Amino acid sequence: MKLANALSQRAELQTRIRQLETRLYNNAQVQEGEQPAEDPEELLRELEEDYTRLEELISAVNRTNSAARAEDGTTLSDLLARRDCLKGKLGILRNFLDNASALVRRRTAGEIKIKSAVDVRGLQKKVDGLSKELRELEETIQERNWTTELL
């Protein structure tokens, strides 16, 4: 099985587990003399089976990510950590740039003038460079996902 397939199965299992959780909650209580719409014991068995399979997939994906290497020798785990940090940094920088570049209109010349506290143009160039790095990193990760066999 390719790593990409395992990742897809993991996502499907996580969705199914969230749905089972809702179904369990919906069938946790019933009016005396009535039956629940679904058997909670059966739902709990399904939940247990799904979590067992999810744990197997996560372990296999983690083992594979630790062993798989990009062309430069970097492990897939390291690439994923870099990607997550780049995404976080870019999110903050983009929001900061939105605030730093927002125009404040003055109605009269006597009103306080508001200006940006940073070099917006320079910071935007940095964000553009990080965005390019993230795109290239995503491509490398996707290539490894589709060509790497699950361990």
Phi and psi in radians as a Rosetta constraint file:
Dihedral C 1 N 2 CA 2 C 2 CIRCULARHARMONIC -1.346 0.35
Dihedral N 2 CA 2 C 2 N 3 CIRCULARHARMONIC 2.681 0.35
Dihedral C 2 N 3 CA 3 C 3 CIRCULARHARMONIC -1.007 0.35
Dihedral N 3 CA 3 C 3 N 4 CIRCULARHARMONIC -0.701 0.35
Dihedral C 3 N 4 CA 4 C 4 CIRCULARHARMONIC -1.058 0.35
Dihedral N 4 CA 4 C 4 N 5 CIRCULARHARMONIC -0.668 0.35
Dihedral C 4 N 5 CA 5 C 5 CIRCULARHARMONIC -1.142 0.35
Dihedral N 5 CA 5 C 5 N 6 CIRCULARHARMONIC -0.730 0.35
Dihedral C 5 N 6 CA 6 C 6 CIRCULARHARMONIC -1.109 0.35
Dihedral N 6 CA 6 C 6 N 7 CIRCULARHARMONIC -0.679 0.35
Dihedral C 6 N 7 CA 7 C 7 CIRCULARHARMONIC -1.145 0.35
Dihedral N 7 CA 7 C 7 N 8 CIRCULARHARMONIC -0.671 0.35
Dihedral C 7 N 8 CA 8 C 8 CIRCULARHARMONIC -1.146 0.35
Dihedral N 8 CA 8 C 8 N 9 CIRCULARHARMONIC -0.782 0.35
Dihedral C 8 N 9 CA 9 C 9 CIRCULARHARMONIC -1.088 0.35
Dihedral N 9 CA 9 C 9 N 10 CIRCULARHARMONIC -0.678 0.35
Dihedral C 9 N 10 CA 10 C 10 CIRCULARHARMONIC -1.070 0.35
Dihedral N 10 CA 10 C 10 N 11 CIRCULARHARMONIC -0.776 0.35
Dihedral C 10 N 11 CA 11 C 11 CIRCULARHARMONIC -1.106 0.35
Dihedral N 11 CA 11 C 11 N 12 CIRCULARHARMONIC -0.729 0.35
Dihedral C 11 N 12 CA 12 C 12 CIRCULARHARMONIC -1.108 0.35
Dihedral N 12 CA 12 C 12 N 13 CIRCULARHARMONIC -0.734 0.35
Dihedral C 12 N 13 CA 13 C 13 CIRCULARHARMONIC -1.117 0.35
Dihedral N 13 CA 13 C 13 N 14 CIRCULARHARMONIC -0.717 0.35
Dihedral C 13 N 14 CA 14 C 14 CIRCULARHARMONIC -1.099 0.35
Dihedral N 14 CA 14 C 14 N 15 CIRCULARHARMONIC -0.690 0.35
Dihedral C 14 N 15 CA 15 C 15 CIRCULARHARMONIC -1.128 0.35
Dihedral N 15 CA 15 C 15 N 16 CIRCULARHARMONIC -0.802 0.35
Dihedral C 15 N 16 CA 16 C 16 CIRCULARHARMONIC -1.066 0.35
Dihedral N 16 CA 16 C 16 N 17 CIRCULARHARMONIC -0.702 0.35
Dihedral C 16 N 17 CA 17 C 17 CIRCULARHARMONIC -1.110 0.35
Dihedral N 17 CA 17 C 17 N 18 CIRCULARHARMONIC -0.731 0.35
Dihedral C 17 N 18 CA 18 C 18 CIRCULARHARMONIC -1.085 0.35
Dihedral N 18 CA 18 C 18 N 19 CIRCULARHARMONIC -0.693 0.35
Dihedral C 18 N 19 CA 19 C 19 CIRCULARHARMONIC -1.180 0.35
Dihedral N 19 CA 19 C 19 N 20 CIRCULARHARMONIC -0.709 0.35
Dihedral C 19 N 20 CA 20 C 20 CIRCULARHARMONIC -1.073 0.35
Dihedral N 20 CA 20 C 20 N 21 CIRCULARHARMONIC -0.678 0.35
Dihedral C 20 N 21 CA 21 C 21 CIRCULARHARMONIC -1.018 0.35
Dihedral N 21 CA 21 C 21 N 22 CIRCULARHARMONIC -0.831 0.35
Dihedral C 21 N 22 CA 22 C 22 CIRCULARHARMONIC -1.081 0.35
Dihedral N 22 CA 22 C 22 N 23 CIRCULARHARMONIC -0.785 0.35
Dihedral C 22 N 23 CA 23 C 23 CIRCULARHARMONIC -1.102 0.35
Dihedral N 23 CA 23 C 23 N 24 CIRCULARHARMONIC -0.676 0.35
Dihedral C 23 N 24 CA 24 C 24 CIRCULARHARMONIC -1.081 0.35
Dihedral N 24 CA 24 C 24 N 25 CIRCULARHARMONIC -0.827 0.35
Dihedral C 24 N 25 CA 25 C 25 CIRCULARHARMONIC -1.054 0.35
Dihedral N 25 CA 25 C 25 N 26 CIRCULARHARMONIC -0.696 0.35
Dihedral C 25 N 26 CA 26 C 26 CIRCULARHARMONIC -1.187 0.35
Dihedral N 26 CA 26 C 26 N 27 CIRCULARHARMONIC -0.336 0.35
Dihedral C 26 N 27 CA 27 C 27 CIRCULARHARMONIC -2.027 0.35
Dihedral N 27 CA 27 C 27 N 28 CIRCULARHARMONIC 0.307 0.35
Dihedral C 27 N 28 CA 28 C 28 CIRCULARHARMONIC -1.287 0.35
Dihedral N 28 CA 28 C 28 N 29 CIRCULARHARMONIC -0.559 0.35
Dihedral C 28 N 29 CA 29 C 29 CIRCULARHARMONIC -2.327 0.35
Dihedral N 29 CA 29 C 29 N 30 CIRCULARHARMONIC 2.638 0.35
Dihedral C 29 N 30 CA 30 C 30 CIRCULARHARMONIC -2.596 0.35
Dihedral N 30 CA 30 C 30 N 31 CIRCULARHARMONIC 2.617 0.35
Dihedral C 30 N 31 CA 31 C 31 CIRCULARHARMONIC -1.106 0.35
Dihedral N 31 CA 31 C 31 N 32 CIRCULARHARMONIC 2.472 0.35
Dihedral C 31 N 32 CA 32 C 32 CIRCULARHARMONIC -0.931 0.35
Dihedral N 32 CA 32 C 32 N 33 CIRCULARHARMONIC 2.334 0.35
Dihedral C 32 N 33 CA 33 C 33 CIRCULARHARMONIC 1.551 0.35
Dihedral N 33 CA 33 C 33 N 34 CIRCULARHARMONIC -0.151 0.35
Dihedral C 33 N 34 CA 34 C 34 CIRCULARHARMONIC -1.836 0.35
Dihedral N 34 CA 34 C 34 N 35 CIRCULARHARMONIC 2.886 0.35
Dihedral C 34 N 35 CA 35 C 35 CIRCULARHARMONIC -1.943 0.35
Dihedral N 35 CA 35 C 35 N 36 CIRCULARHARMONIC 2.527 0.35
Dihedral C 35 N 36 CA 36 C 36 CIRCULARHARMONIC -1.162 0.35
Dihedral N 36 CA 36 C 36 N 37 CIRCULARHARMONIC 2.729 0.35
Dihedral C 36 N 37 CA 37 C 37 CIRCULARHARMONIC -1.087 0.35
Dihedral N 37 CA 37 C 37 N 38 CIRCULARHARMONIC -0.598 0.35
Dihedral C 37 N 38 CA 38 C 38 CIRCULARHARMONIC -2.324 0.35
Dihedral N 38 CA 38 C 38 N 39 CIRCULARHARMONIC 2.610 0.35
Dihedral C 38 N 39 CA 39 C 39 CIRCULARHARMONIC -1.265 0.35
Dihedral N 39 CA 39 C 39 N 40 CIRCULARHARMONIC 1.975 0.35
Dihedral C 39 N 40 CA 40 C 40 CIRCULARHARMONIC -1.049 0.35
Dihedral N 40 CA 40 C 40 N 41 CIRCULARHARMONIC -0.585 0.35
Dihedral C 40 N 41 CA 41 C 41 CIRCULARHARMONIC -1.113 0.35
Dihedral N 41 CA 41 C 41 N 42 CIRCULARHARMONIC -0.702 0.35
Dihedral C 41 N 42 CA 42 C 42 CIRCULARHARMONIC -1.162 0.35
Dihedral N 42 CA 42 C 42 N 43 CIRCULARHARMONIC -0.722 0.35
Dihedral C 42 N 43 CA 43 C 43 CIRCULARHARMONIC -1.093 0.35
Dihedral N 43 CA 43 C 43 N 44 CIRCULARHARMONIC -0.695 0.35
Dihedral C 43 N 44 CA 44 C 44 CIRCULARHARMONIC -1.138 0.35
Dihedral N 44 CA 44 C 44 N 45 CIRCULARHARMONIC -0.640 0.35
Dihedral C 44 N 45 CA 45 C 45 CIRCULARHARMONIC -1.123 0.35
Dihedral N 45 CA 45 C 45 N 46 CIRCULARHARMONIC -0.782 0.35
Dihedral C 45 N 46 CA 46 C 46 CIRCULARHARMONIC -1.063 0.35
Dihedral N 46 CA 46 C 46 N 47 CIRCULARHARMONIC -0.722 0.35
Dihedral C 46 N 47 CA 47 C 47 CIRCULARHARMONIC -1.080 0.35
Dihedral N 47 CA 47 C 47 N 48 CIRCULARHARMONIC -0.760 0.35
Dihedral C 47 N 48 CA 48 C 48 CIRCULARHARMONIC -1.076 0.35
Dihedral N 48 CA 48 C 48 N 49 CIRCULARHARMONIC -0.796 0.35
Dihedral C 48 N 49 CA 49 C 49 CIRCULARHARMONIC -1.088 0.35
Dihedral N 49 CA 49 C 49 N 50 CIRCULARHARMONIC -0.751 0.35
Dihedral C 49 N 50 CA 50 C 50 CIRCULARHARMONIC -1.146 0.35
Dihedral N 50 CA 50 C 50 N 51 CIRCULARHARMONIC -0.705 0.35
Dihedral C 50 N 51 CA 51 C 51 CIRCULARHARMONIC -1.193 0.35
Dihedral N 51 CA 51 C 51 N 52 CIRCULARHARMONIC -0.603 0.35
Dihedral C 51 N 52 CA 52 C 52 CIRCULARHARMONIC -1.093 0.35
Dihedral N 52 CA 52 C 52 N 53 CIRCULARHARMONIC -0.827 0.35
Dihedral C 52 N 53 CA 53 C 53 CIRCULARHARMONIC -1.125 0.35
Dihedral N 53 CA 53 C 53 N 54 CIRCULARHARMONIC -0.721 0.35
Dihedral C 53 N 54 CA 54 C 54 CIRCULARHARMONIC -1.065 0.35
Dihedral N 54 CA 54 C 54 N 55 CIRCULARHARMONIC -0.747 0.35
Dihedral C 54 N 55 CA 55 C 55 CIRCULARHARMONIC -1.081 0.35
Dihedral N 55 CA 55 C 55 N 56 CIRCULARHARMONIC -0.722 0.35
Dihedral C 55 N 56 CA 56 C 56 CIRCULARHARMONIC -1.061 0.35
Dihedral N 56 CA 56 C 56 N 57 CIRCULARHARMONIC -0.794 0.35
Dihedral C 56 N 57 CA 57 C 57 CIRCULARHARMONIC -1.133 0.35
Dihedral N 57 CA 57 C 57 N 58 CIRCULARHARMONIC -0.791 0.35
Dihedral C 57 N 58 CA 58 C 58 CIRCULARHARMONIC -1.069 0.35
Dihedral N 58 CA 58 C 58 N 59 CIRCULARHARMONIC -0.754 0.35
Dihedral C 58 N 59 CA 59 C 59 CIRCULARHARMONIC -1.080 0.35
Dihedral N 59 CA 59 C 59 N 60 CIRCULARHARMONIC -0.787 0.35
Dihedral C 59 N 60 CA 60 C 60 CIRCULARHARMONIC -1.117 0.35
Dihedral N 60 CA 60 C 60 N 61 CIRCULARHARMONIC -0.741 0.35
Dihedral C 60 N 61 CA 61 C 61 CIRCULARHARMONIC -1.102 0.35
Dihedral N 61 CA 61 C 61 N 62 CIRCULARHARMONIC -0.780 0.35
Dihedral C 61 N 62 CA 62 C 62 CIRCULARHARMONIC -1.121 0.35
Dihedral N 62 CA 62 C 62 N 63 CIRCULARHARMONIC -0.730 0.35
Dihedral C 62 N 63 CA 63 C 63 CIRCULARHARMONIC -1.074 0.35
Dihedral N 63 CA 63 C 63 N 64 CIRCULARHARMONIC -0.763 0.35
Dihedral C 63 N 64 CA 64 C 64 CIRCULARHARMONIC -1.129 0.35
Dihedral N 64 CA 64 C 64 N 65 CIRCULARHARMONIC -0.785 0.35
Dihedral C 64 N 65 CA 65 C 65 CIRCULARHARMONIC -1.101 0.35
Dihedral N 65 CA 65 C 65 N 66 CIRCULARHARMONIC -0.539 0.35
Dihedral C 65 N 66 CA 66 C 66 CIRCULARHARMONIC -1.345 0.35
Dihedral N 66 CA 66 C 66 N 67 CIRCULARHARMONIC -0.463 0.35
Dihedral C 66 N 67 CA 67 C 67 CIRCULARHARMONIC -1.660 0.35
Dihedral N 67 CA 67 C 67 N 68 CIRCULARHARMONIC -0.576 0.35
Dihedral C 67 N 68 CA 68 C 68 CIRCULARHARMONIC -1.237 0.35
Dihedral N 68 CA 68 C 68 N 69 CIRCULARHARMONIC 2.445 0.35
Dihedral C 68 N 69 CA 69 C 69 CIRCULARHARMONIC -2.219 0.35
Dihedral N 69 CA 69 C 69 N 70 CIRCULARHARMONIC 2.542 0.35
Dihedral C 69 N 70 CA 70 C 70 CIRCULARHARMONIC -1.361 0.35
Dihedral N 70 CA 70 C 70 N 71 CIRCULARHARMONIC 3.062 0.35
Dihedral C 70 N 71 CA 71 C 71 CIRCULARHARMONIC -1.034 0.35
Dihedral N 71 CA 71 C 71 N 72 CIRCULARHARMONIC -0.528 0.35
Dihedral C 71 N 72 CA 72 C 72 CIRCULARHARMONIC -1.509 0.35
Dihedral N 72 CA 72 C 72 N 73 CIRCULARHARMONIC 0.050 0.35
Dihedral C 72 N 73 CA 73 C 73 CIRCULARHARMONIC 1.647 0.35
Dihedral N 73 CA 73 C 73 N 74 CIRCULARHARMONIC -0.111 0.35
Dihedral C 73 N 74 CA 74 C 74 CIRCULARHARMONIC -1.246 0.35
Dihedral N 74 CA 74 C 74 N 75 CIRCULARHARMONIC 2.391 0.35
Dihedral C 74 N 75 CA 75 C 75 CIRCULARHARMONIC -1.253 0.35
Dihedral N 75 CA 75 C 75 N 76 CIRCULARHARMONIC 2.710 0.35
Dihedral C 75 N 76 CA 76 C 76 CIRCULARHARMONIC -1.082 0.35
Dihedral N 76 CA 76 C 76 N 77 CIRCULARHARMONIC -0.611 0.35
Dihedral C 76 N 77 CA 77 C 77 CIRCULARHARMONIC -1.040 0.35
Dihedral N 77 CA 77 C 77 N 78 CIRCULARHARMONIC -0.745 0.35
Dihedral C 77 N 78 CA 78 C 78 CIRCULARHARMONIC -1.159 0.35
Dihedral N 78 CA 78 C 78 N 79 CIRCULARHARMONIC -0.669 0.35
Dihedral C 78 N 79 CA 79 C 79 CIRCULARHARMONIC -1.125 0.35
Dihedral N 79 CA 79 C 79 N 80 CIRCULARHARMONIC -0.688 0.35
Dihedral C 79 N 80 CA 80 C 80 CIRCULARHARMONIC -1.155 0.35
Dihedral N 80 CA 80 C 80 N 81 CIRCULARHARMONIC -0.693 0.35
Dihedral C 80 N 81 CA 81 C 81 CIRCULARHARMONIC -1.109 0.35
Dihedral N 81 CA 81 C 81 N 82 CIRCULARHARMONIC -0.740 0.35
Dihedral C 81 N 82 CA 82 C 82 CIRCULARHARMONIC -1.085 0.35
Dihedral N 82 CA 82 C 82 N 83 CIRCULARHARMONIC -0.768 0.35
Dihedral C 82 N 83 CA 83 C 83 CIRCULARHARMONIC -1.052 0.35
Dihedral N 83 CA 83 C 83 N 84 CIRCULARHARMONIC -0.815 0.35
Dihedral C 83 N 84 CA 84 C 84 CIRCULARHARMONIC -1.069 0.35
Dihedral N 84 CA 84 C 84 N 85 CIRCULARHARMONIC -0.718 0.35
Dihedral C 84 N 85 CA 85 C 85 CIRCULARHARMONIC -1.210 0.35
Dihedral N 85 CA 85 C 85 N 86 CIRCULARHARMONIC -0.695 0.35
Dihedral C 85 N 86 CA 86 C 86 CIRCULARHARMONIC -1.085 0.35
Dihedral N 86 CA 86 C 86 N 87 CIRCULARHARMONIC -0.745 0.35
Dihedral C 86 N 87 CA 87 C 87 CIRCULARHARMONIC -1.066 0.35
Dihedral N 87 CA 87 C 87 N 88 CIRCULARHARMONIC -0.778 0.35
Dihedral C 87 N 88 CA 88 C 88 CIRCULARHARMONIC -1.102 0.35
Dihedral N 88 CA 88 C 88 N 89 CIRCULARHARMONIC -0.805 0.35
Dihedral C 88 N 89 CA 89 C 89 CIRCULARHARMONIC -1.107 0.35
Dihedral N 89 CA 89 C 89 N 90 CIRCULARHARMONIC -0.773 0.35
Dihedral C 89 N 90 CA 90 C 90 CIRCULARHARMONIC -1.096 0.35
Dihedral N 90 CA 90 C 90 N 91 CIRCULARHARMONIC -0.694 0.35
Dihedral C 90 N 91 CA 91 C 91 CIRCULARHARMONIC -1.032 0.35
Dihedral N 91 CA 91 C 91 N 92 CIRCULARHARMONIC -0.807 0.35
Dihedral C 91 N 92 CA 92 C 92 CIRCULARHARMONIC -1.159 0.35
Dihedral N 92 CA 92 C 92 N 93 CIRCULARHARMONIC -0.805 0.35
Dihedral C 92 N 93 CA 93 C 93 CIRCULARHARMONIC -1.104 0.35
Dihedral N 93 CA 93 C 93 N 94 CIRCULARHARMONIC -0.682 0.35
Dihedral C 93 N 94 CA 94 C 94 CIRCULARHARMONIC -1.139 0.35
Dihedral N 94 CA 94 C 94 N 95 CIRCULARHARMONIC -0.763 0.35
Dihedral C 94 N 95 CA 95 C 95 CIRCULARHARMONIC -1.121 0.35
Dihedral N 95 CA 95 C 95 N 96 CIRCULARHARMONIC -0.706 0.35
Dihedral C 95 N 96 CA 96 C 96 CIRCULARHARMONIC -1.092 0.35
Dihedral N 96 CA 96 C 96 N 97 CIRCULARHARMONIC -0.758 0.35
Dihedral C 96 N 97 CA 97 C 97 CIRCULARHARMONIC -1.097 0.35
Dihedral N 97 CA 97 C 97 N 98 CIRCULARHARMONIC -0.677 0.35
Dihedral C 97 N 98 CA 98 C 98 CIRCULARHARMONIC -1.000 0.35
Dihedral N 98 CA 98 C 98 N 99 CIRCULARHARMONIC -0.753 0.35
Dihedral C 98 N 99 CA 99 C 99 CIRCULARHARMONIC -1.271 0.35
Dihedral N 99 CA 99 C 99 N 100 CIRCULARHARMONIC -0.710 0.35
Dihedral C 99 N 100 CA 100 C 100 CIRCULARHARMONIC -1.198 0.35
Dihedral N 100 CA 100 C 100 N 101 CIRCULARHARMONIC -0.511 0.35
Dihedral C 100 N 101 CA 101 C 101 CIRCULARHARMONIC -1.714 0.35
Dihedral N 101 CA 101 C 101 N 102 CIRCULARHARMONIC 0.020 0.35
Dihedral C 101 N 102 CA 102 C 102 CIRCULARHARMONIC -1.173 0.35
Dihedral N 102 CA 102 C 102 N 103 CIRCULARHARMONIC 2.356 0.35
Dihedral C 102 N 103 CA 103 C 103 CIRCULARHARMONIC -1.507 0.35
Dihedral N 103 CA 103 C 103 N 104 CIRCULARHARMONIC 2.379 0.35
Dihedral C 103 N 104 CA 104 C 104 CIRCULARHARMONIC -1.917 0.35
Dihedral N 104 CA 104 C 104 N 105 CIRCULARHARMONIC 2.040 0.35
Dihedral C 104 N 105 CA 105 C 105 CIRCULARHARMONIC -1.414 0.35
Dihedral N 105 CA 105 C 105 N 106 CIRCULARHARMONIC 2.370 0.35
Dihedral C 105 N 106 CA 106 C 106 CIRCULARHARMONIC -1.845 0.35
Dihedral N 106 CA 106 C 106 N 107 CIRCULARHARMONIC 2.427 0.35
Dihedral C 106 N 107 CA 107 C 107 CIRCULARHARMONIC -1.517 0.35
Dihedral N 107 CA 107 C 107 N 108 CIRCULARHARMONIC -0.570 0.35
Dihedral C 107 N 108 CA 108 C 108 CIRCULARHARMONIC -2.323 0.35
Dihedral N 108 CA 108 C 108 N 109 CIRCULARHARMONIC 2.800 0.35
Dihedral C 108 N 109 CA 109 C 109 CIRCULARHARMONIC -1.173 0.35
Dihedral N 109 CA 109 C 109 N 110 CIRCULARHARMONIC -0.352 0.35
Dihedral C 109 N 110 CA 110 C 110 CIRCULARHARMONIC -1.419 0.35
Dihedral N 110 CA 110 C 110 N 111 CIRCULARHARMONIC -0.205 0.35
Dihedral C 110 N 111 CA 111 C 111 CIRCULARHARMONIC -1.251 0.35
Dihedral N 111 CA 111 C 111 N 112 CIRCULARHARMONIC 2.702 0.35
Dihedral C 111 N 112 CA 112 C 112 CIRCULARHARMONIC -1.142 0.35
Dihedral N 112 CA 112 C 112 N 113 CIRCULARHARMONIC 2.328 0.35
Dihedral C 112 N 113 CA 113 C 113 CIRCULARHARMONIC -1.510 0.35
Dihedral N 113 CA 113 C 113 N 114 CIRCULARHARMONIC 2.273 0.35
Dihedral C 113 N 114 CA 114 C 114 CIRCULARHARMONIC -1.868 0.35
Dihedral N 114 CA 114 C 114 N 115 CIRCULARHARMONIC 2.306 0.35
Dihedral C 114 N 115 CA 115 C 115 CIRCULARHARMONIC -2.348 0.35
Dihedral N 115 CA 115 C 115 N 116 CIRCULARHARMONIC 2.844 0.35
Dihedral C 115 N 116 CA 116 C 116 CIRCULARHARMONIC -1.225 0.35
Dihedral N 116 CA 116 C 116 N 117 CIRCULARHARMONIC 2.491 0.35
Dihedral C 116 N 117 CA 117 C 117 CIRCULARHARMONIC -1.528 0.35
Dihedral N 117 CA 117 C 117 N 118 CIRCULARHARMONIC -0.077 0.35
Dihedral C 117 N 118 CA 118 C 118 CIRCULARHARMONIC -2.345 0.35
Dihedral N 118 CA 118 C 118 N 119 CIRCULARHARMONIC 2.908 0.35
Dihedral C 118 N 119 CA 119 C 119 CIRCULARHARMONIC -1.375 0.35
Dihedral N 119 CA 119 C 119 N 120 CIRCULARHARMONIC 1.686 0.35
Dihedral C 119 N 120 CA 120 C 120 CIRCULARHARMONIC -1.069 0.35
Dihedral N 120 CA 120 C 120 N 121 CIRCULARHARMONIC -0.784 0.35
Dihedral C 120 N 121 CA 121 C 121 CIRCULARHARMONIC -1.059 0.35
Dihedral N 121 CA 121 C 121 N 122 CIRCULARHARMONIC -0.795 0.35
Dihedral C 121 N 122 CA 122 C 122 CIRCULARHARMONIC -1.131 0.35
Dihedral N 122 CA 122 C 122 N 123 CIRCULARHARMONIC -0.735 0.35
Dihedral C 122 N 123 CA 123 C 123 CIRCULARHARMONIC -1.168 0.35
Dihedral N 123 CA 123 C 123 N 124 CIRCULARHARMONIC -0.628 0.35
Dihedral C 123 N 124 CA 124 C 124 CIRCULARHARMONIC -1.124 0.35
Dihedral N 124 CA 124 C 124 N 125 CIRCULARHARMONIC -0.659 0.35
Dihedral C 124 N 125 CA 125 C 125 CIRCULARHARMONIC -1.116 0.35
Dihedral N 125 CA 125 C 125 N 126 CIRCULARHARMONIC -0.678 0.35
Dihedral C 125 N 126 CA 126 C 126 CIRCULARHARMONIC -1.115 0.35
Dihedral N 126 CA 126 C 126 N 127 CIRCULARHARMONIC -0.769 0.35
Dihedral C 126 N 127 CA 127 C 127 CIRCULARHARMONIC -1.083 0.35
Dihedral N 127 CA 127 C 127 N 128 CIRCULARHARMONIC -0.719 0.35
Dihedral C 127 N 128 CA 128 C 128 CIRCULARHARMONIC -1.073 0.35
Dihedral N 128 CA 128 C 128 N 129 CIRCULARHARMONIC -0.729 0.35
Dihedral C 128 N 129 CA 129 C 129 CIRCULARHARMONIC -1.133 0.35
Dihedral N 129 CA 129 C 129 N 130 CIRCULARHARMONIC -0.749 0.35
Dihedral C 129 N 130 CA 130 C 130 CIRCULARHARMONIC -1.147 0.35
Dihedral N 130 CA 130 C 130 N 131 CIRCULARHARMONIC -0.645 0.35
Dihedral C 130 N 131 CA 131 C 131 CIRCULARHARMONIC -1.105 0.35
Dihedral N 131 CA 131 C 131 N 132 CIRCULARHARMONIC -0.720 0.35
Dihedral C 131 N 132 CA 132 C 132 CIRCULARHARMONIC -1.124 0.35
Dihedral N 132 CA 132 C 132 N 133 CIRCULARHARMONIC -0.766 0.35
Dihedral C 132 N 133 CA 133 C 133 CIRCULARHARMONIC -1.048 0.35
Dihedral N 133 CA 133 C 133 N 134 CIRCULARHARMONIC -0.728 0.35
Dihedral C 133 N 134 CA 134 C 134 CIRCULARHARMONIC -1.121 0.35
Dihedral N 134 CA 134 C 134 N 135 CIRCULARHARMONIC -0.765 0.35
Dihedral C 134 N 135 CA 135 C 135 CIRCULARHARMONIC -1.020 0.35
Dihedral N 135 CA 135 C 135 N 136 CIRCULARHARMONIC -0.816 0.35
Dihedral C 135 N 136 CA 136 C 136 CIRCULARHARMONIC -1.141 0.35
Dihedral N 136 CA 136 C 136 N 137 CIRCULARHARMONIC -0.682 0.35
Dihedral C 136 N 137 CA 137 C 137 CIRCULARHARMONIC -1.127 0.35
Dihedral N 137 CA 137 C 137 N 138 CIRCULARHARMONIC -0.740 0.35
Dihedral C 137 N 138 CA 138 C 138 CIRCULARHARMONIC -1.047 0.35
Dihedral N 138 CA 138 C 138 N 139 CIRCULARHARMONIC -0.708 0.35
Dihedral C 138 N 139 CA 139 C 139 CIRCULARHARMONIC -1.120 0.35
Dihedral N 139 CA 139 C 139 N 140 CIRCULARHARMONIC -0.749 0.35
Dihedral C 139 N 140 CA 140 C 140 CIRCULARHARMONIC -1.090 0.35
Dihedral N 140 CA 140 C 140 N 141 CIRCULARHARMONIC -0.777 0.35
Dihedral C 140 N 141 CA 141 C 141 CIRCULARHARMONIC -1.112 0.35
Dihedral N 141 CA 141 C 141 N 142 CIRCULARHARMONIC -0.787 0.35
Dihedral C 141 N 142 CA 142 C 142 CIRCULARHARMONIC -1.086 0.35
Dihedral N 142 CA 142 C 142 N 143 CIRCULARHARMONIC -0.713 0.35
Dihedral C 142 N 143 CA 143 C 143 CIRCULARHARMONIC -1.073 0.35
Dihedral N 143 CA 143 C 143 N 144 CIRCULARHARMONIC -0.767 0.35
Dihedral C 143 N 144 CA 144 C 144 CIRCULARHARMONIC -1.142 0.35
Dihedral N 144 CA 144 C 144 N 145 CIRCULARHARMONIC -0.663 0.35
Dihedral C 144 N 145 CA 145 C 145 CIRCULARHARMONIC -1.076 0.35
Dihedral N 145 CA 145 C 145 N 146 CIRCULARHARMONIC -0.642 0.35
Dihedral C 145 N 146 CA 146 C 146 CIRCULARHARMONIC -1.518 0.35
Dihedral N 146 CA 146 C 146 N 147 CIRCULARHARMONIC -0.231 0.35
Dihedral C 146 N 147 CA 147 C 147 CIRCULARHARMONIC -1.982 0.35
Dihedral N 147 CA 147 C 147 N 148 CIRCULARHARMONIC -0.125 0.35
Dihedral C 147 N 148 CA 148 C 148 CIRCULARHARMONIC -1.719 0.35
Dihedral N 148 CA 148 C 148 N 149 CIRCULARHARMONIC 2.273 0.35
Dihedral C 148 N 149 CA 149 C 149 CIRCULARHARMONIC -1.393 0.35
Dihedral N 149 CA 149 C 149 N 150 CIRCULARHARMONIC 2.472 0.35
Dihedral C 149 N 150 CA 150 C 150 CIRCULARHARMONIC -1.207 0.35
Dihedral N 150 CA 150 C 150 N 151 CIRCULARHARMONIC 2.390 0.35
